[in-house]
Amino acid sequence: MPTETFEFQVEARQLLQMMIHSIYSNKDVFLRELISNASDALDKLRIESLRDDSLNAEVDDLHIEIEPDGEARTLTVRDNGIGMSRDEVVQLIGTIAKSGTAELLARLKEAKDETAAEGLIGQFGVGFYSSFMVADEVSLVTRKAGESQGTRWSSTGEGGYTVETVEDAPQGTAVTLRLKPEDAEDQLFDYTSPWKVREIVKRYSDFITWPIRMVTEAPKAEKASEAEAADGAEAADEAEKAEQTEAKAPEPETLNSMKALWARSRSEVSDEEYHELYKHISHDWTDPLETIQLRAEGTFEYQSLLFLPAHAPHDLFSQANKRGVQLYVKRVFIMDDCEALVPEYLRFVKGVVDAQDLSLNVSREILQQDRQIQLMRRRLVKKVLSTVKEMMANREENYTTFWREFGRVVKEGLLNDPDNRDTILRICSFASTHDKERLTTLARYVERMKDGQKHIYYMTGESRTAVENSPHLEAFQAKGLEVLILTDPVDEVWVGAVPEFEGKQLRSIAQGEAELDAEEEQGEEAKAEKERQRAEFAELLTWLGERLQEEVKEVRLTSRLTVSPACVVTDAGDVTPALQNLYRAMGQEVPQSKRILELNPEHGLVTGLRKAHATDADDPGLGETAELLYGMALLAEGSQLADPARFARLLADRLERTL
Ligand SMILES: Nc1ncnc2c1ncn2[C@@H]1O[C@H](COP(=O)(O)OP(=O)(O)OP(=O)(O)O)[C@@H](O)[C@H]1O
C-alpha cells in the first residue's frame, strides 16, 4: 500500500495544538506516558499469548528499550509487545475516543491562566500526544504480534499524519521522537542525555514490571582513548581495532527495579512512588487523594494497593460497569477493570490486587463465583469505607474533596449494598437548611434534633433553590426544624430503601401528612381549634375533591404552610413524580399515581374561597378559582402544568377584573 495521508480528527488536532505550544510545564512526563503505553502493550501480548496458543508471537524476552541518540537528536522508545495493525494505528493514534474530550477542550479554552489549563490537562491525561511537547516530529513503527506486515506512522502534529506499510518491522512498537532544541527555561531538557533518561525512569516508572533497558553509544572519550592505545601498538591491525571497540560496547542497562510496590512495606516506599503507580494505572496526571494498603496472609494470600483519586473522571456515569482495579497473580498482570473485586458504587477506586493462589488464566466468570474472591472483595470494600470514615475524622479537607467528587456514586451503595448500609450512611454528607454552605452528616443532624423531634426530615428536588422555595418547607422553616436538601438523582431512589438512622426514621416533607404537630406537644386548645377548622372547611373540601377529581386523589387541610395558600404532596407509599421520571428515563413504566392537594386554612385566598362557596355554591367562578389554586401549587414546587395556556388565560381574566 502506498503512503497515505490522513487528517487528525478535530478534537485530536486541537489537543495536539495545545501540546505543541506546550501548556504543560512538566514536560518530562512524556516519557512516562510512552513507557506506560509500552508496558500495557507487553501486558496485552502476554495475556493474549496465554489465551491463544496459536498466536505466532515472540514472548521470550519481553521488554522496553530506550535509545537516546545525541547526534541525531532523537529518542526512541521501543517495546516488543502486542503492536498495532494499520487500522488500529489510524483508529487509536489519529482520534481521541475518550468521552469528555469536547467538554475538556471547551473548558481549556475558557481556562484563564496556565495553572488552570494544566490542571485540566492533568485530569484528562493526553498519553501519546504528550510527545509533541518535546518533539517536532514523531514517528512510530509497529507490527502487530502474529501479523507479517508492519506500519509506519509519522506526523509533525500539525494538520495530518502519514501512514505506510513496512515489510521488515520487528514485532511491537517503536516510537521515535525528533526532539525540539533544548530550552531549560521552558523545562525542555536534553532528553538524549542518558543521565536525564535514567532520572525520569527512576522517578516515574521504577515499578513497571517489565525491564526498561537503555542502549547508549559508548561514550566518545572512551572511544578516543581506545583508538590512541591502538595507535601506539602499531602491529594491531584495523580489524582488531574494530573488534576491540565492539567488545567494549556497553551492555544495555536496566533502569528500573521492577519491584512491585504493593509487595513492599509502606515504610520502604515513598508517597511519590505510590503516586506514580497510581498515575500508570489510572492514566491520571494528578496525585491521588489517598493510598490504601491491604494484605492478607494465610490460606488465601493477597496484597493490594488501592487509591482514591482526587477528582472524578469525565465518564463516571457513562461507564457504569467499568471498575478501576487491576488483578495480578503472583506479580503478573492478569486483567484491567476487574469487576469481581469492587462493587459498582466504588467504581472510581483505582489500584492493584495481587493474589498468590489463583491460576494465571483465571476468567472473569470464575472470579465472580470464587468464594475467596468474594471474601476478599468484602474486605476491600470495608477497608475503602473505613478509610473514608477515617478521612472524615482526621483529614476533613480530603474528605470534602472526596465527597464532592464521588458522593453521588457512593450513595448508590445505600441501595445496592445493604450489608454496609450503616457504614455508608455514616460517611455521607448532605446539604441542609441548617447551613447554607457546609454539608452535614446524619450524626450531626441527629445531635441537633429538637427535643421531641422524632424524624430526620428531608426534601428531594432539582436544586437547592427549588427546595428552599418550595411551599413544603415553610412551616419547617418557621418552626426551626432542620431539613436535609437532597438534589442528586440517586437521592430520589435511596431514600426509599433506607428506613432509618440511629433509630430515627427518614421522612420526606413532601410526602404523607405533615406531622409537625405531632412533633410538638399539642395543647387542648390547639386540638379544639383544629377540630373547629375541620368542621368549618368540610363542605369546601368535599366540593374541591369532586371538582378536581381528575387531578388529585384528595383535598385536605395542612399545617405545613405558613405563607402559601396550597401545595401538592405525594401520598405516603406512592411514587414521587421525580422518581417516576427517573424510572421513565430508564425505560420502565410506572403507574401514575394522583397526588394530594393541601390547603392552608389561615390563608386569605382559602378562607375567602370557603366563604364564597358557603354563600353561593353554584357560582361558576368558583371552579376556576379551584383550578388556579391547584395550578399555583404545582408551579410553586417547580412542577409543570398540564394545560399552561388555559391557566394563563384564567389568570389574565382575573387580573383584568382587578384593574
Ligand atoms: N506502544 C504501544 N503498543 C501498542 N499499542 C499502543 C502503544 N501506544 C499506544 N497504543 C495504543 O494507542 C492507544 C492510545 O494511546 P494514548 O497514549 O493516546 O492513550 P491511552 O494510553 O489509551 O490513554 P491515556 O491518554 O490516558 O494515556 C492506546 O490505548 C493503545 O491501544
The ligand as an SDF file (V2000), in Angstrom:
LIG
                    3D

 31 33  0  0  0  0  0  0  0  0999 V2000
    3.3700    1.0630   22.4400 N   0  0  0  0  0  0  0  0  0  0  0  0
    2.1390    0.7440   22.0790 C   0  0  0  0  0  0  0  0  0  0  0  0
    1.8440   -0.5120   21.6810 N   0  0  0  0  0  0  0  0  0  0  0  0
    0.5740   -0.8490   21.3330 C   0  0  0  0  0  0  0  0  0  0  0  0
   -0.4510   -0.0020   21.3370 N   0  0  0  0  0  0  0  0  0  0  0  0
   -0.2160    1.2640   21.7060 C   0  0  0  0  0  0  0  0  0  0  0  0
    1.0750    1.7110   22.0820 C   0  0  0  0  0  0  0  0  0  0  0  0
    0.9800    3.0190   22.3810 N   0  0  0  0  0  0  0  0  0  0  0  0
   -0.3090    3.3720   22.2290 C   0  0  0  0  0  0  0  0  0  0  0  0
   -1.0340    2.3300   21.8130 N   0  0  0  0  0  0  0  0  0  0  0  0
   -2.4700    2.2860   21.5380 C   0  0  0  0  0  0  0  0  0  0  0  0
   -2.9280    3.5800   21.3060 O   0  0  0  0  0  0  0  0  0  0  0  0
   -3.9400    3.9420   22.2370 C   0  0  0  0  0  0  0  0  0  0  0  0
   -3.8950    5.4190   22.5270 C   0  0  0  0  0  0  0  0  0  0  0  0
   -2.7780    5.7240   23.3070 O   0  0  0  0  0  0  0  0  0  0  0  0
   -2.7530    7.0140   24.1980 P   0  0  0  0  0  0  0  0  0  0  0  0
   -1.4820    7.0310   24.9580 O   0  0  0  0  0  0  0  0  0  0  0  0
   -3.0420    8.1810   23.3410 O   0  0  0  0  0  0  0  0  0  0  0  0
   -3.9860    6.8600   25.1270 O   0  0  0  0  0  0  0  0  0  0  0  0
   -4.2370    5.7960   26.3110 P   0  0  0  0  0  0  0  0  0  0  0  0
   -2.9500    5.1750   26.7170 O   0  0  0  0  0  0  0  0  0  0  0  0
   -5.3350    4.9060   25.8930 O   0  0  0  0  0  0  0  0  0  0  0  0
   -4.8240    6.7240   27.4180 O   0  0  0  0  0  0  0  0  0  0  0  0
   -4.1400    7.9800   28.1220 P   0  0  0  0  0  0  0  0  0  0  0  0
   -4.2890    9.1030   27.1700 O   0  0  0  0  0  0  0  0  0  0  0  0
   -4.9450    8.1850   29.3300 O   0  0  0  0  0  0  0  0  0  0  0  0
   -2.7240    7.6210   28.3950 O   0  0  0  0  0  0  0  0  0  0  0  0
   -3.6920    3.0440   23.4440 C   0  0  0  0  0  0  0  0  0  0  0  0
   -4.8670    2.8370   24.1790 O   0  0  0  0  0  0  0  0  0  0  0  0
   -3.1960    1.7640   22.7530 C   0  0  0  0  0  0  0  0  0  0  0  0
   -4.2910    0.9820   22.3350 O   0  0  0  0  0  0  0  0  0  0  0  0
  1  2  1  0
  2  3  1  0
  2  7  2  0
  3  4  2  0
  4  5  1  0
  5  6  2  0
  6  7  1  0
  6 10  1  0
  7  8  1  0
  8  9  2  0
  9 10  1  0
 10 11  1  0
 11 12  1  0
 11 30  1  0
 12 13  1  0
 13 14  1  0
 13 28  1  0
 14 15  1  0
 15 16  1  0
 16 17  2  0
 16 18  1  0
 16 19  1  0
 19 20  1  0
 20 21  2  0
 20 22  1  0
 20 23  1  0
 23 24  1  0
 24 25  2  0
 24 26  1  0
 24 27  1  0
 28 29  1  0
 28 30  1  0
 30 31  1  0
M  END
$$$$
